[in-house]
Amino acid sequence: MIPGNMSNQEITKVQELIYSTRVESVMASDVIVIDPSMTMSQVKNYMRENRISGAPVVSEGKVIGIVTMNDVIRSMEEGKLDSPVTEVMTTDVRTVLMDAMVAEVVNSLGRRGFSRLPVVDHDDKLLGIVTTGTLIRSLLLQMDKSFQKNEAEKLYTYRASHIFQDISSDDTGLTLRYFVNERDFDNAGKASSLIKRSLQRLVVQPQIVRRVGVAVYEAEMNLVIHTDIGGEIVVEVRKDRVNISTVDHGPGIADLKQVLQPGFSTAPEWIRDMGFGAGMGLANIKRVSDVMKLTSDPGHWTRLEIVFNFGPDHLLPKAELEKSLTRGSQ
Amino acid sequence: MNIREMIDVLQGKVLVQNHDPNEELPLGGAADLMSDVLAFGSEGMALLTGLTNPQVVRTAEMAGINVIVIVRDKTPPPETLELARDSGMTLIRTGYTMYEACGRLYKAGLPGLGPVKMVNDSW
């Protein structure tokens, strides 16, 4: 299956793929099937029309046999073209489960000499078919995809990590702005996820990225859960720190001391059912950040400011930076 | 303990696979409170939870968690599965309750964080 001139890394990639990919993602699902009522003569014409060299014989969704061009030739030689397919087909069919790993298929197709394997679900119903052709096509496609993803991520990281060197000023800051809608639980956390990824691309130290992620996610959930009209998150990345502020325009907080008490919460029951609203959000933010400041004008606005200092070795050292940039190609 | 061994111990089923089954899990944790996950979740921890909404995946992502085990054989909604696929999370389901799933894993050698000291009234 594997061409001889591939390098070691590429073989590893193929091996990784065949041990981590499930059969259902490499099968063809538009299977051409043979009906048990067909004669061998009909099978011959049907296979020629569809340009296939074999197909499963299927009754009520289940594979009861498999018939190949060899069977057709044999029945021609023996003058049995009028026989029903069920008399000629192979009934001891080897199938493969949809959630089996591709490695199992490679083994059967390669060493045991099967040319096609019907794919079935746990009730033995036919879902698709794998052949060497479908296998190679989908593995190549996946390798290409993962290669392109790697390259793209490398390029993004390369471009982003150079911003502080490439732009000349006395103090460069990069501002990222995200809008968060109230009660929009489908997208809640999306901004935090994007912020985390952006900081990774800027090659901020992983421990700091993690702390920022926790704080900004709690803050984002607060905007989703507690505000009337959503709010915005502004992240300013500087050479030596990240400043984060979340601002919303209502309803504001009457008693700032009270909301800062761990365990205090105004979240309704349904929010608690989702695993939120335990009154730990601000406590978490306080714990992971270097500076946290909460201000509010009741009835009007609330503003939360969070600062993370990078310390002297804020961005990764140059050697580590180089390593993280070349990692993708190895 | 690696992912494969954990699945064996829990008689679990993989719902979304994004990691090599041989990947080692340094420790485990369990919570139904997302703020708890953010508070004590640590890099590489396997998270056991009874929640199935997409926020579980987001929360885990923020806490640096890669493997989530859903207890009591709950079926997560399609949005959760989709988000897990997109964000590189491995999702496993087990029929055991939270208590028993944790007990089995701990007994089989998957450690926890040890005593956690939380500074409560720090302001």
Chai-1 contact restraints between the chains, C-beta under 6 A:
chainA,res_idxA,chainB,res_idxB,connection_type,confidence,min_distance_angstrom,max_distance_angstrom,comment,restraint_id
A,G189,B,R58,contact,1.0,0.0,6.0,A-B,restraint_1
A,R210,B,G64,contact,1.0,0.0,6.0,A-B,restraint_2
A,G213,B,M62,contact,1.0,0.0,6.0,A-B,restraint_3
A,V214,B,L38,contact,1.0,0.0,6.0,A-B,restraint_4
A,V214,B,M62,contact,1.0,0.0,6.0,A-B,restraint_5
A,Y217,B,M62,contact,1.0,0.0,6.0,A-B,restraint_6
A,P262,B,N120,contact,1.0,0.0,6.0,A-B,restraint_7
A,M274,B,N53,contact,1.0,0.0,6.0,A-B,restraint_8
A,G275,B,D32,contact,1.0,0.0,6.0,A-B,restraint_9
A,G275,B,L33,contact,1.0,0.0,6.0,A-B,restraint_10
A,G275,B,M34,contact,1.0,0.0,6.0,A-B,restraint_11
A,G275,B,L51,contact,1.0,0.0,6.0,A-B,restraint_12
A,F276,B,M34,contact,1.0,0.0,6.0,A-B,restraint_13
A,A278,B,L33,contact,1.0,0.0,6.0,A-B,restraint_14
A,A278,B,S35,contact,1.0,0.0,6.0,A-B,restraint_15
A,M280,B,S35,contact,1.0,0.0,6.0,A-B,restraint_16
A,G281,B,S35,contact,1.0,0.0,6.0,A-B,restraint_17
A,N284,B,S35,contact,1.0,0.0,6.0,A-B,restraint_18
A,N284,B,L38,contact,1.0,0.0,6.0,A-B,restraint_19
A,N284,B,A39,contact,1.0,0.0,6.0,A-B,restraint_20
